[in-house]
Amino acid sequence: MLFTKKEKTDLEKEIDEVQKTLKSINPYSEEYGIIVSNLEKLYKLKNGEKRFVSPDTIATMVTNLLGIGLILGFERLNVITSKALGMVRRV
């Protein structure tokens, strides 16, 4: 399986910018404390983000459920003989 590099969200980009800004400020200044406080808020937002299921995963799930439903419907209407089950195992 190939892994693709995940693109950063706007929130992650903003966190990176704030961290860069912190490097150029005196740690003992009042401004530094304010920026750190804002950075904490950004991290809380990031950790509170809801993770959504990708559309591809949803499509796969729906397709699988429809396939199972079709098989169950067919089995209920038509009795599968022992020969048919033997063919299913081979495939």
PDB file of N, CA, C and O in Angstrom, chain B, residues numbered from 101:
ATOM      1  N   MET B 101       0.843  -1.175   0.000  1.00  0.00           N
ATOM      2  CA  MET B 101       0.000   0.000   0.000  1.00  0.00           C
ATOM      3  C   MET B 101       0.890   1.240   0.000  1.00  0.00           C
ATOM      4  O   MET B 101       1.874   1.305   0.736  1.00  0.00           O
ATOM      5  N   LEU B 102       0.549   2.194  -0.804  1.00  0.00           N
ATOM      6  CA  LEU B 102       1.316   3.435  -0.871  1.00  0.00           C
ATOM      7  C   LEU B 102       0.758   4.441   0.117  1.00  0.00           C
ATOM      8  O   LEU B 102      -0.455   4.572   0.276  1.00  0.00           O
ATOM      9  N   PHE B 103       1.650   5.138   0.770  1.00  0.00           N
ATOM     10  CA  PHE B 103       1.232   6.173   1.703  1.00  0.00           C
ATOM     11  C   PHE B 103       1.463   7.524   1.053  1.00  0.00           C
ATOM     12  O   PHE B 103       2.544   7.799   0.534  1.00  0.00           O
ATOM     13  N   THR B 104       0.440   8.362   1.086  1.00  0.00           N
ATOM     14  CA  THR B 104       0.574   9.695   0.515  1.00  0.00           C
ATOM     15  C   THR B 104       0.769  10.698   1.645  1.00  0.00           C
ATOM     16  O   THR B 104       0.273  10.509   2.756  1.00  0.00           O
ATOM     17  N   LYS B 105       1.486  11.746   1.349  1.00  0.00           N
ATOM     18  CA  LYS B 105       1.744  12.766   2.350  1.00  0.00           C
ATOM     19  C   LYS B 105       0.471  13.576   2.568  1.00  0.00           C
ATOM     20  O   LYS B 105      -0.127  14.089   1.622  1.00  0.00           O
ATOM     21  N   LYS B 106       0.073  13.680   3.820  1.00  0.00           N
ATOM     22  CA  LYS B 106      -1.140  14.410   4.160  1.00  0.00           C
ATOM     23  C   LYS B 106      -0.879  15.914   4.085  1.00  0.00           C
ATOM     24  O   LYS B 106       0.110  16.411   4.624  1.00  0.00           O
ATOM     25  N   GLU B 107      -1.758  16.612   3.424  1.00  0.00           N
ATOM     26  CA  GLU B 107      -1.621  18.056   3.302  1.00  0.00           C
ATOM     27  C   GLU B 107      -2.036  18.711   4.616  1.00  0.00           C
ATOM     28  O   GLU B 107      -3.028  18.314   5.227  1.00  0.00           O
ATOM     29  N   LYS B 108      -1.280  19.708   5.046  1.00  0.00           N
ATOM     30  CA  LYS B 108      -1.585  20.388   6.303  1.00  0.00           C
ATOM     31  C   LYS B 108      -2.859  21.209   6.181  1.00  0.00           C
ATOM     32  O   LYS B 108      -3.141  21.807   5.142  1.00  0.00           O
ATOM     33  N   THR B 109      -3.620  21.222   7.267  1.00  0.00           N
ATOM     34  CA  THR B 109      -4.829  22.038   7.314  1.00  0.00           C
ATOM     35  C   THR B 109      -4.433  23.485   7.585  1.00  0.00           C
ATOM     36  O   THR B 109      -3.289  23.772   7.937  1.00  0.00           O
ATOM     37  N   ASP B 110      -5.393  24.392   7.417  1.00  0.00           N
ATOM     38  CA  ASP B 110      -5.127  25.801   7.700  1.00  0.00           C
ATOM     39  C   ASP B 110      -4.753  25.999   9.165  1.00  0.00           C
ATOM     40  O   ASP B 110      -3.905  26.829   9.494  1.00  0.00           O
ATOM     41  N   LEU B 111      -5.394  25.227  10.039  1.00  0.00           N
ATOM     42  CA  LEU B 111      -5.101  25.333  11.462  1.00  0.00           C
ATOM     43  C   LEU B 111      -3.664  24.905  11.756  1.00  0.00           C
ATOM     44  O   LEU B 111      -2.974  25.557  12.540  1.00  0.00           O
ATOM     45  N   GLU B 112      -3.215  23.832  11.146  1.00  0.00           N
ATOM     46  CA  GLU B 112      -1.840  23.367  11.332  1.00  0.00           C
ATOM     47  C   GLU B 112      -0.835  24.376  10.783  1.00  0.00           C
ATOM     48  O   GLU B 112       0.225  24.588  11.371  1.00  0.00           O
ATOM     49  N   LYS B 113      -1.171  24.990   9.666  1.00  0.00           N
ATOM     50  CA  LYS B 113      -0.297  26.021   9.088  1.00  0.00           C
ATOM     51  C   LYS B 113      -0.197  27.223  10.025  1.00  0.00           C
ATOM     52  O   LYS B 113       0.876  27.804  10.189  1.00  0.00           O
ATOM     53  N   GLU B 114      -1.319  27.589  10.636  1.00  0.00           N
ATOM     54  CA  GLU B 114      -1.331  28.722  11.571  1.00  0.00           C
ATOM     55  C   GLU B 114      -0.487  28.408  12.802  1.00  0.00           C
ATOM     56  O   GLU B 114       0.243  29.270  13.290  1.00  0.00           O
ATOM     57  N   ILE B 115      -0.580  27.186  13.302  1.00  0.00           N
ATOM     58  CA  ILE B 115       0.238  26.778  14.453  1.00  0.00           C
ATOM     59  C   ILE B 115       1.720  26.880  14.108  1.00  0.00           C
ATOM     60  O   ILE B 115       2.518  27.349  14.920  1.00  0.00           O
ATOM     61  N   ASP B 116       2.084  26.446  12.915  1.00  0.00           N
ATOM     62  CA  ASP B 116       3.480  26.546  12.474  1.00  0.00           C
ATOM     63  C   ASP B 116       3.947  27.996  12.441  1.00  0.00           C
ATOM     64  O   ASP B 116       5.066  28.300  12.854  1.00  0.00           O
ATOM     65  N   GLU B 117       3.095  28.890  11.950  1.00  0.00           N
ATOM     66  CA  GLU B 117       3.449  30.312  11.876  1.00  0.00           C
ATOM     67  C   GLU B 117       3.637  30.905  13.264  1.00  0.00           C
ATOM     68  O   GLU B 117       4.567  31.679  13.492  1.00  0.00           O
ATOM     69  N   VAL B 118       2.758  30.546  14.190  1.00  0.00           N
ATOM     70  CA  VAL B 118       2.874  31.070  15.558  1.00  0.00           C
ATOM     71  C   VAL B 118       4.165  30.559  16.202  1.00  0.00           C
ATOM     72  O   VAL B 118       4.840  31.308  16.908  1.00  0.00           O
ATOM     73  N   GLN B 119       4.507  29.310  15.967  1.00  0.00           N
ATOM     74  CA  GLN B 119       5.745  28.764  16.519  1.00  0.00           C
ATOM     75  C   GLN B 119       6.967  29.472  15.951  1.00  0.00           C
ATOM     76  O   GLN B 119       7.938  29.707  16.671  1.00  0.00           O
ATOM     77  N   LYS B 120       6.928  29.814  14.668  1.00  0.00           N
ATOM     78  CA  LYS B 120       8.035  30.561  14.060  1.00  0.00           C
ATOM     79  C   LYS B 120       8.149  31.945  14.689  1.00  0.00           C
ATOM     80  O   LYS B 120       9.251  32.437  14.935  1.00  0.00           O
ATOM     81  N   THR B 121       7.004  32.564  14.947  1.00  0.00           N
ATOM     82  CA  THR B 121       6.996  33.894  15.557  1.00  0.00           C
ATOM     83  C   THR B 121       7.593  33.840  16.962  1.00  0.00           C
ATOM     84  O   THR B 121       8.330  34.742  17.361  1.00  0.00           O
ATOM     85  N   LEU B 122       7.276  32.790  17.705  1.00  0.00           N
ATOM     86  CA  LEU B 122       7.785  32.660  19.073  1.00  0.00           C
ATOM     87  C   LEU B 122       9.307  32.609  19.119  1.00  0.00           C
ATOM     88  O   LEU B 122       9.916  33.094  20.073  1.00  0.00           O
ATOM     89  N   LYS B 123       9.917  32.034  18.109  1.00  0.00           N
ATOM     90  CA  LYS B 123      11.381  31.919  18.089  1.00  0.00           C
ATOM     91  C   LYS B 123      12.072  33.271  18.006  1.00  0.00           C
ATOM     92  O   LYS B 123      13.223  33.414  18.421  1.00  0.00           O
ATOM     93  N   SER B 124      11.365  34.263  17.469  1.00  0.00           N
ATOM     94  CA  SER B 124      11.985  35.574  17.280  1.00  0.00           C
ATOM     95  C   SER B 124      11.642  36.574  18.386  1.00  0.00           C
ATOM     96  O   SER B 124      12.021  37.742  18.303  1.00  0.00           O
ATOM     97  N   ILE B 125      10.927  36.121  19.419  1.00  0.00           N
ATOM     98  CA  ILE B 125      10.502  37.040  20.489  1.00  0.00           C
ATOM     99  C   ILE B 125      11.221  36.689  21.792  1.00  0.00           C
ATOM    100  O   ILE B 125      11.500  35.522  22.065  1.00  0.00           O
ATOM    101  N   ASN B 126      11.512  37.704  22.579  1.00  0.00           N
ATOM    102  CA  ASN B 126      12.130  37.519  23.891  1.00  0.00           C
ATOM    103  C   ASN B 126      11.173  36.737  24.799  1.00  0.00           C
ATOM    104  O   ASN B 126      10.033  37.159  24.996  1.00  0.00           O
ATOM    105  N   PRO B 127      11.620  35.601  25.356  1.00  0.00           N
ATOM    106  CA  PRO B 127      10.733  34.777  26.188  1.00  0.00           C
ATOM    107  C   PRO B 127      10.261  35.461  27.466  1.00  0.00           C
ATOM    108  O   PRO B 127       9.307  35.001  28.093  1.00  0.00           O
ATOM    109  N   TYR B 128      10.900  36.528  27.851  1.00  0.00           N
ATOM    110  CA  TYR B 128      10.519  37.219  29.075  1.00  0.00           C
ATOM    111  C   TYR B 128       9.573  38.392  28.821  1.00  0.00           C
ATOM    112  O   TYR B 128       9.181  39.082  29.762  1.00  0.00           O
ATOM    113  N   SER B 129       9.209  38.622  27.585  1.00  0.00           N
ATOM    114  CA  SER B 129       8.337  39.752  27.264  1.00  0.00           C
ATOM    115  C   SER B 129       6.868  39.381  27.482  1.00  0.00           C
ATOM    116  O   SER B 129       6.499  38.208  27.514  1.00  0.00           O
ATOM    117  N   GLU B 130       6.052  40.415  27.629  1.00  0.00           N
ATOM    118  CA  GLU B 130       4.609  40.214  27.818  1.00  0.00           C
ATOM    119  C   GLU B 130       3.974  39.642  26.542  1.00  0.00           C
ATOM    120  O   GLU B 130       3.045  38.837  26.596  1.00  0.00           O
ATOM    121  N   GLU B 131       4.497  40.077  25.414  1.00  0.00           N
ATOM    122  CA  GLU B 131       3.990  39.611  24.122  1.00  0.00           C
ATOM    123  C   GLU B 131       4.166  38.092  23.975  1.00  0.00           C
ATOM    124  O   GLU B 131       3.311  37.410  23.411  1.00  0.00           O
ATOM    125  N   TYR B 132       5.275  37.582  24.485  1.00  0.00           N
ATOM    126  CA  TYR B 132       5.557  36.142  24.412  1.00  0.00           C
ATOM    127  C   TYR B 132       4.467  35.343  25.146  1.00  0.00           C
ATOM    128  O   TYR B 132       3.988  34.325  24.645  1.00  0.00           O
ATOM    129  N   GLY B 133       4.087  35.816  26.329  1.00  0.00           N
ATOM    130  CA  GLY B 133       3.038  35.146  27.110  1.00  0.00           C
ATOM    131  C   GLY B 133       1.705  35.126  26.388  1.00  0.00           C
ATOM    132  O   GLY B 133       0.985  34.128  26.431  1.00  0.00           O
ATOM    133  N   ILE B 134       1.376  36.214  25.732  1.00  0.00           N
ATOM    134  CA  ILE B 134       0.121  36.304  24.989  1.00  0.00           C
ATOM    135  C   ILE B 134       0.123  35.324  23.819  1.00  0.00           C
ATOM    136  O   ILE B 134      -0.870  34.644  23.562  1.00  0.00           O
ATOM    137  N   ILE B 135       1.242  35.263  23.121  1.00  0.00           N
ATOM    138  CA  ILE B 135       1.346  34.363  21.958  1.00  0.00           C
ATOM    139  C   ILE B 135       1.276  32.903  22.406  1.00  0.00           C
ATOM    140  O   ILE B 135       0.637  32.082  21.749  1.00  0.00           O
ATOM    141  N   VAL B 136       1.936  32.575  23.529  1.00  0.00           N
ATOM    142  CA  VAL B 136       1.886  31.205  24.044  1.00  0.00           C
ATOM    143  C   VAL B 136       0.448  30.837  24.416  1.00  0.00           C
ATOM    144  O   VAL B 136      -0.001  29.720  24.160  1.00  0.00           O
ATOM    145  N   SER B 137      -0.259  31.775  25.014  1.00  0.00           N
ATOM    146  CA  SER B 137      -1.665  31.540  25.367  1.00  0.00           C
ATOM    147  C   SER B 137      -2.500  31.260  24.121  1.00  0.00           C
ATOM    148  O   SER B 137      -3.341  30.361  24.114  1.00  0.00           O
ATOM    149  N   ASN B 138      -2.260  32.038  23.071  1.00  0.00           N
ATOM    150  CA  ASN B 138      -2.977  31.822  21.813  1.00  0.00           C
ATOM    151  C   ASN B 138      -2.601  30.485  21.176  1.00  0.00           C
ATOM    152  O   ASN B 138      -3.442  29.809  20.584  1.00  0.00           O
ATOM    153  N   LEU B 139      -1.336  30.117  21.303  1.00  0.00           N
ATOM    154  CA  LEU B 139      -0.877  28.834  20.760  1.00  0.00           C
ATOM    155  C   LEU B 139      -1.564  27.672  21.481  1.00  0.00           C
ATOM    156  O   LEU B 139      -1.938  26.685  20.849  1.00  0.00           O
ATOM    157  N   GLU B 140      -1.727  27.785  22.785  1.00  0.00           N
ATOM    158  CA  GLU B 140      -2.446  26.754  23.544  1.00  0.00           C
ATOM    159  C   GLU B 140      -3.875  26.610  23.043  1.00  0.00           C
ATOM    160  O   GLU B 140      -4.391  25.499  22.919  1.00  0.00           O
ATOM    161  N   LYS B 141      -4.506  27.735  22.757  1.00  0.00           N
ATOM    162  CA  LYS B 141      -5.883  27.703  22.240  1.00  0.00           C
ATOM    163  C   LYS B 141      -5.934  27.023  20.873  1.00  0.00           C
ATOM    164  O   LYS B 141      -6.859  26.265  20.582  1.00  0.00           O
ATOM    165  N   LEU B 142      -4.937  27.298  20.046  1.00  0.00           N
ATOM    166  CA  LEU B 142      -4.893  26.666  18.721  1.00  0.00           C
ATOM    167  C   LEU B 142      -4.736  25.148  18.843  1.00  0.00           C
ATOM    168  O   LEU B 142      -5.374  24.390  18.113  1.00  0.00           O
ATOM    169  N   TYR B 143      -3.878  24.713  19.773  1.00  0.00           N
ATOM    170  CA  TYR B 143      -3.695  23.267  19.970  1.00  0.00           C
ATOM    171  C   TYR B 143      -4.978  22.621  20.500  1.00  0.00           C
ATOM    172  O   TYR B 143      -5.309  21.499  20.116  1.00  0.00           O
ATOM    173  N   LYS B 144      -5.690  23.311  21.367  1.00  0.00           N
ATOM    174  CA  LYS B 144      -6.968  22.777  21.862  1.00  0.00           C
ATOM    175  C   LYS B 144      -7.961  22.631  20.714  1.00  0.00           C
ATOM    176  O   LYS B 144      -8.694  21.645  20.639  1.00  0.00           O
ATOM    177  N   LEU B 145      -7.979  23.624  19.815  1.00  0.00           N
ATOM    178  CA  LEU B 145      -8.858  23.533  18.641  1.00  0.00           C
ATOM    179  C   LEU B 145      -8.464  22.357  17.767  1.00  0.00           C
ATOM    180  O   LEU B 145      -9.320  21.621  17.274  1.00  0.00           O
ATOM    181  N   LYS B 146      -7.167  22.186  17.579  1.00  0.00           N
ATOM    182  CA  LYS B 146      -6.677  21.101  16.727  1.00  0.00           C
ATOM    183  C   LYS B 146      -7.047  19.743  17.309  1.00  0.00           C
ATOM    184  O   LYS B 146      -7.508  18.865  16.580  1.00  0.00           O
ATOM    185  N   ASN B 147      -6.854  19.562  18.597  1.00  0.00           N
ATOM    186  CA  ASN B 147      -7.155  18.282  19.231  1.00  0.00           C
ATOM    187  C   ASN B 147      -8.655  18.033  19.335  1.00  0.00           C
ATOM    188  O   ASN B 147      -9.087  16.890  19.476  1.00  0.00           O
ATOM    189  N   GLY B 148      -9.438  19.082  19.266  1.00  0.00           N
ATOM    190  CA  GLY B 148     -10.891  18.936  19.341  1.00  0.00           C
ATOM    191  C   GLY B 148     -11.544  18.755  17.986  1.00  0.00           C
ATOM    192  O   GLY B 148     -12.756  18.561  17.901  1.00  0.00           O
ATOM    193  N   GLU B 149     -10.748  18.815  16.921  1.00  0.00           N
ATOM    194  CA  GLU B 149     -11.303  18.665  15.577  1.00  0.00           C
ATOM    195  C   GLU B 149     -11.942  17.303  15.421  1.00  0.00           C
ATOM    196  O   GLU B 149     -11.421  16.301  15.913  1.00  0.00           O
ATOM    197  N   LYS B 150     -13.060  17.268  14.744  1.00  0.00           N
ATOM    198  CA  LYS B 150     -13.714  15.993  14.455  1.00  0.00           C
ATOM    199  C   LYS B 150     -13.083  15.412  13.210  1.00  0.00           C
ATOM    200  O   LYS B 150     -12.820  16.111  12.232  1.00  0.00           O
ATOM    201  N   ARG B 151     -12.846  14.113  13.272  1.00  0.00           N
ATOM    202  CA  ARG B 151     -12.288  13.407  12.130  1.00  0.00           C
ATOM    203  C   ARG B 151     -13.434  12.827  11.316  1.00  0.00           C
ATOM    204  O   ARG B 151     -14.268  12.087  11.838  1.00  0.00           O
ATOM    205  N   PHE B 152     -13.468  13.166  10.047  1.00  0.00           N
ATOM    206  CA  PHE B 152     -14.523  12.687   9.177  1.00  0.00           C
ATOM    207  C   PHE B 152     -14.035  11.502   8.358  1.00  0.00           C
ATOM    208  O   PHE B 152     -12.853  11.387   8.034  1.00  0.00           O
ATOM    209  N   VAL B 153     -14.974  10.631   8.036  1.00  0.00           N
ATOM    210  CA  VAL B 153     -14.645   9.475   7.201  1.00  0.00           C
ATOM    211  C   VAL B 153     -14.576   9.952   5.760  1.00  0.00           C
ATOM    212  O   VAL B 153     -15.409  10.746   5.324  1.00  0.00           O
ATOM    213  N   SER B 154     -13.591   9.472   5.025  1.00  0.00           N
ATOM    214  CA  SER B 154     -13.423   9.906   3.647  1.00  0.00           C
ATOM    215  C   SER B 154     -14.565   9.380   2.780  1.00  0.00           C
ATOM    216  O   SER B 154     -15.124   8.324   3.077  1.00  0.00           O
ATOM    217  N   PRO B 155     -14.918  10.091   1.723  1.00  0.00           N
ATOM    218  CA  PRO B 155     -15.992   9.652   0.822  1.00  0.00           C
ATOM    219  C   PRO B 155     -15.715   8.288   0.186  1.00  0.00           C
ATOM    220  O   PRO B 155     -16.644   7.524  -0.076  1.00  0.00           O
ATOM    221  N   ASP B 156     -14.444   7.984  -0.062  1.00  0.00           N
ATOM    222  CA  ASP B 156     -14.105   6.681  -0.635  1.00  0.00           C
ATOM    223  C   ASP B 156     -14.467   5.550   0.324  1.00  0.00           C
ATOM    224  O   ASP B 156     -14.976   4.511  -0.095  1.00  0.00           O
ATOM    225  N   THR B 157     -14.202   5.756   1.605  1.00  0.00           N
ATOM    226  CA  THR B 157     -14.520   4.741   2.605  1.00  0.00           C
ATOM    227  C   THR B 157     -16.027   4.548   2.714  1.00  0.00           C
ATOM    228  O   THR B 157     -16.508   3.420   2.822  1.00  0.00           O
ATOM    229  N   ILE B 158     -16.763   5.640   2.685  1.00  0.00           N
ATOM    230  CA  ILE B 158     -18.227   5.547   2.755  1.00  0.00           C
ATOM    231  C   ILE B 158     -18.764   4.805   1.542  1.00  0.00           C
ATOM    232  O   ILE B 158     -19.655   3.966   1.677  1.00  0.00           O
ATOM    233  N   ALA B 159     -18.237   5.101   0.356  1.00  0.00           N
ATOM    234  CA  ALA B 159     -18.691   4.417  -0.863  1.00  0.00           C
ATOM    235  C   ALA B 159     -18.402   2.919  -0.782  1.00  0.00           C
ATOM    236  O   ALA B 159     -19.232   2.106  -1.187  1.00  0.00           O
ATOM    237  N   THR B 160     -17.248   2.556  -0.269  1.00  0.00           N
ATOM    238  CA  THR B 160     -16.897   1.145  -0.127  1.00  0.00           C
ATOM    239  C   THR B 160     -17.841   0.449   0.852  1.00  0.00           C
ATOM    240  O   THR B 160     -18.294  -0.667   0.599  1.00  0.00           O
ATOM    241  N   MET B 161     -18.131   1.107   1.961  1.00  0.00           N
ATOM    242  CA  MET B 161     -19.034   0.522   2.956  1.00  0.00           C
ATOM    243  C   MET B 161     -20.430   0.321   2.383  1.00  0.00           C
ATOM    244  O   MET B 161     -21.035  -0.734   2.576  1.00  0.00           O
ATOM    245  N   VAL B 162     -20.940   1.317   1.686  1.00  0.00           N
ATOM    246  CA  VAL B 162     -22.278   1.218   1.107  1.00  0.00           C
ATOM    247  C   VAL B 162     -22.332   0.109   0.063  1.00  0.00           C
ATOM    248  O   VAL B 162     -23.291  -0.661   0.021  1.00  0.00           O
ATOM    249  N   THR B 163     -21.311   0.027  -0.773  1.00  0.00           N
ATOM    250  CA  THR B 163     -21.255  -1.018  -1.801  1.00  0.00           C
ATOM    251  C   THR B 163     -21.236  -2.403  -1.167  1.00  0.00           C
ATOM    252  O   THR B 163     -21.947  -3.302  -1.617  1.00  0.00           O
ATOM    253  N   ASN B 164     -20.430  -2.580  -0.129  1.00  0.00           N
ATOM    254  CA  ASN B 164     -20.374  -3.868   0.549  1.00  0.00           C
ATOM    255  C   ASN B 164     -21.714  -4.230   1.189  1.00  0.00           C
ATOM    256  O   ASN B 164     -22.154  -5.376   1.103  1.00  0.00           O
ATOM    257  N   LEU B 165     -22.354  -3.264   1.824  1.00  0.00           N
ATOM    258  CA  LEU B 165     -23.654  -3.529   2.442  1.00  0.00           C
ATOM    259  C   LEU B 165     -24.711  -3.876   1.399  1.00  0.00           C
ATOM    260  O   LEU B 165     -25.545  -4.752   1.632  1.00  0.00           O
ATOM    261  N   LEU B 166     -24.684  -3.201   0.257  1.00  0.00           N
ATOM    262  CA  LEU B 166     -25.640  -3.534  -0.815  1.00  0.00           C
ATOM    263  C   LEU B 166     -25.386  -4.943  -1.346  1.00  0.00           C
ATOM    264  O   LEU B 166     -26.330  -5.688  -1.611  1.00  0.00           O
ATOM    265  N   GLY B 167     -24.138  -5.303  -1.500  1.00  0.00           N
ATOM    266  CA  GLY B 167     -23.797  -6.648  -1.963  1.00  0.00           C
ATOM    267  C   GLY B 167     -24.276  -7.716  -0.995  1.00  0.00           C
ATOM    268  O   GLY B 167     -24.825  -8.737  -1.409  1.00  0.00           O
ATOM    269  N   ILE B 168     -24.070  -7.482   0.282  1.00  0.00           N
ATOM    270  CA  ILE B 168     -24.537  -8.433   1.293  1.00  0.00           C
ATOM    271  C   ILE B 168     -26.055  -8.521   1.277  1.00  0.00           C
ATOM    272  O   ILE B 168     -26.626  -9.605   1.391  1.00  0.00           O
ATOM    273  N   GLY B 169     -26.699  -7.373   1.134  1.00  0.00           N
ATOM    274  CA  GLY B 169     -28.172  -7.365   1.060  1.00  0.00           C
ATOM    275  C   GLY B 169     -28.687  -8.142  -0.141  1.00  0.00           C
ATOM    276  O   GLY B 169     -29.668  -8.878  -0.030  1.00  0.00           O
ATOM    277  N   LEU B 170     -28.037  -7.987  -1.283  1.00  0.00           N
ATOM    278  CA  LEU B 170     -28.452  -8.730  -2.484  1.00  0.00           C
ATOM    279  C   LEU B 170     -28.273 -10.232  -2.293  1.00  0.00           C
ATOM    280  O   LEU B 170     -29.135 -11.016  -2.692  1.00  0.00           O
ATOM    281  N   ILE B 171     -27.172 -10.634  -1.693  1.00  0.00           N
ATOM    282  CA  ILE B 171     -26.922 -12.058  -1.453  1.00  0.00           C
ATOM    283  C   ILE B 171     -27.961 -12.621  -0.495  1.00  0.00           C
ATOM    284  O   ILE B 171     -28.508 -13.698  -0.731  1.00  0.00           O
ATOM    285  N   LEU B 172     -28.234 -11.897   0.586  1.00  0.00           N
ATOM    286  CA  LEU B 172     -29.222 -12.376   1.551  1.00  0.00           C
ATOM    287  C   LEU B 172     -30.613 -12.459   0.931  1.00  0.00           C
ATOM    288  O   LEU B 172     -31.360 -13.402   1.189  1.00  0.00           O
ATOM    289  N   GLY B 173     -30.952 -11.476   0.120  1.00  0.00           N
ATOM    290  CA  GLY B 173     -32.252 -11.505  -0.563  1.00  0.00           C
ATOM    291  C   GLY B 173     -32.355 -12.682  -1.515  1.00  0.00           C
ATOM    292  O   GLY B 173     -33.393 -13.341  -1.582  1.00  0.00           O
ATOM    293  N   PHE B 174     -31.298 -12.949  -2.245  1.00  0.00           N
ATOM    294  CA  PHE B 174     -31.292 -14.082  -3.175  1.00  0.00           C
ATOM    295  C   PHE B 174     -31.410 -15.398  -2.420  1.00  0.00           C
ATOM    296  O   PHE B 174     -32.151 -16.287  -2.840  1.00  0.00           O
ATOM    297  N   GLU B 175     -30.692 -15.533  -1.314  1.00  0.00           N
ATOM    298  CA  GLU B 175     -30.745 -16.757  -0.527  1.00  0.00           C
ATOM    299  C   GLU B 175     -32.129 -16.975   0.068  1.00  0.00           C
ATOM    300  O   GLU B 175     -32.585 -18.112   0.192  1.00  0.00           O
ATOM    301  N   ARG B 176     -32.783 -15.907   0.428  1.00  0.00           N
ATOM    302  CA  ARG B 176     -34.117 -16.057   1.003  1.00  0.00           C
ATOM    303  C   ARG B 176     -35.111 -16.505  -0.060  1.00  0.00           C
ATOM    304  O   ARG B 176     -35.999 -17.310   0.223  1.00  0.00           O
ATOM    305  N   LEU B 177     -34.974 -15.997  -1.272  1.00  0.00           N
ATOM    306  CA  LEU B 177     -35.910 -16.342  -2.341  1.00  0.00           C
ATOM    307  C   LEU B 177     -35.555 -17.658  -3.027  1.00  0.00           C
ATOM    308  O   LEU B 177     -36.452 -18.398  -3.431  1.00  0.00           O
ATOM    309  N   ASN B 178     -34.308 -17.954  -3.163  1.00  0.00           N
ATOM    310  CA  ASN B 178     -33.866 -19.153  -3.872  1.00  0.00           C
ATOM    311  C   ASN B 178     -32.971 -19.983  -2.969  1.00  0.00           C
ATOM    312  O   ASN B 178     -32.052 -19.467  -2.333  1.00  0.00           O
ATOM    313  N   VAL B 179     -33.249 -21.247  -2.926  1.00  0.00           N
ATOM    314  CA  VAL B 179     -32.431 -22.138  -2.119  1.00  0.00           C
ATOM    315  C   VAL B 179     -31.135 -22.421  -2.877  1.00  0.00           C
ATOM    316  O   VAL B 179     -31.159 -22.775  -4.056  1.00  0.00           O
ATOM    317  N   ILE B 180     -30.023 -22.263  -2.200  1.00  0.00           N
ATOM    318  CA  ILE B 180     -28.744 -22.549  -2.835  1.00  0.00           C
ATOM    319  C   ILE B 180     -28.448 -24.032  -2.643  1.00  0.00           C
ATOM    320  O   ILE B 180     -28.453 -24.537  -1.521  1.00  0.00           O
ATOM    321  N   THR B 181     -28.196 -24.705  -3.726  1.00  0.00           N
ATOM    322  CA  THR B 181     -27.905 -26.139  -3.654  1.00  0.00           C
ATOM    323  C   THR B 181     -26.462 -26.361  -3.293  1.00  0.00           C
ATOM    324  O   THR B 181     -25.661 -25.427  -3.301  1.00  0.00           O
ATOM    325  N   SER B 182     -26.121 -27.603  -2.974  1.00  0.00           N
ATOM    326  CA  SER B 182     -24.752 -27.921  -2.585  1.00  0.00           C
ATOM    327  C   SER B 182     -23.782 -27.674  -3.739  1.00  0.00           C
ATOM    328  O   SER B 182     -22.625 -27.330  -3.496  1.00  0.00           O
ATOM    329  N   LYS B 183     -24.225 -27.841  -4.997  1.00  0.00           N
ATOM    330  CA  LYS B 183     -23.345 -27.575  -6.143  1.00  0.00           C
ATOM    331  C   LYS B 183     -23.000 -26.083  -6.206  1.00  0.00           C
ATOM    332  O   LYS B 183     -21.857 -25.721  -6.483  1.00  0.00           O
ATOM    333  N   ALA B 184     -23.963 -25.240  -5.955  1.00  0.00           N
ATOM    334  CA  ALA B 184     -23.724 -23.798  -6.018  1.00  0.00           C
ATOM    335  C   ALA B 184     -22.744 -23.380  -4.928  1.00  0.00           C
ATOM    336  O   ALA B 184     -21.889 -22.527  -5.166  1.00  0.00           O
ATOM    337  N   LEU B 185     -22.852 -23.959  -3.750  1.00  0.00           N
ATOM    338  CA  LEU B 185     -21.922 -23.625  -2.679  1.00  0.00           C
ATOM    339  C   LEU B 185     -20.503 -24.060  -3.033  1.00  0.00           C
ATOM    340  O   LEU B 185     -19.542 -23.374  -2.685  1.00  0.00           O
ATOM    341  N   GLY B 186     -20.364 -25.181  -3.715  1.00  0.00           N
ATOM    342  CA  GLY B 186     -19.053 -25.642  -4.137  1.00  0.00           C
ATOM    343  C   GLY B 186     -18.409 -24.664  -5.111  1.00  0.00           C
ATOM    344  O   GLY B 186     -17.195 -24.463  -5.082  1.00  0.00           O
ATOM    345  N   MET B 187     -19.209 -24.063  -5.962  1.00  0.00           N
ATOM    346  CA  MET B 187     -18.678 -23.095  -6.924  1.00  0.00           C
ATOM    347  C   MET B 187     -18.234 -21.811  -6.207  1.00  0.00           C
ATOM    348  O   MET B 187     -17.246 -21.184  -6.589  1.00  0.00           O
ATOM    349  N   VAL B 188     -18.969 -21.440  -5.182  1.00  0.00           N
ATOM    350  CA  VAL B 188     -18.620 -20.223  -4.454  1.00  0.00           C
ATOM    351  C   VAL B 188     -17.266 -20.391  -3.767  1.00  0.00           C
ATOM    352  O   VAL B 188     -16.474 -19.449  -3.744  1.00  0.00           O
ATOM    353  N   ARG B 189     -16.990 -21.538  -3.222  1.00  0.00           N
ATOM    354  CA  ARG B 189     -15.712 -21.770  -2.543  1.00  0.00           C
ATOM    355  C   ARG B 189     -14.542 -21.661  -3.518  1.00  0.00           C
ATOM    356  O   ARG B 189     -13.473 -21.179  -3.144  1.00  0.00           O
ATOM    357  N   ARG B 190     -14.729 -22.101  -4.758  1.00  0.00           N
ATOM    358  CA  ARG B 190     -13.643 -22.056  -5.734  1.00  0.00           C
ATOM    359  C   ARG B 190     -13.321 -20.628  -6.149  1.00  0.00           C
ATOM    360  O   ARG B 190     -12.162 -20.292  -6.393  1.00  0.00           O
ATOM    361  N   VAL B 191     -14.331 -19.807  -6.225  1.00  0.00           N
ATOM    362  CA  VAL B 191     -14.141 -18.438  -6.673  1.00  0.00           C
ATOM    363  C   VAL B 191     -13.592 -17.640  -5.533  1.00  0.00           C
ATOM    364  O   VAL B 191     -13.349 -16.442  -5.678  1.00  0.00           O
TER     365      VAL B 191
END
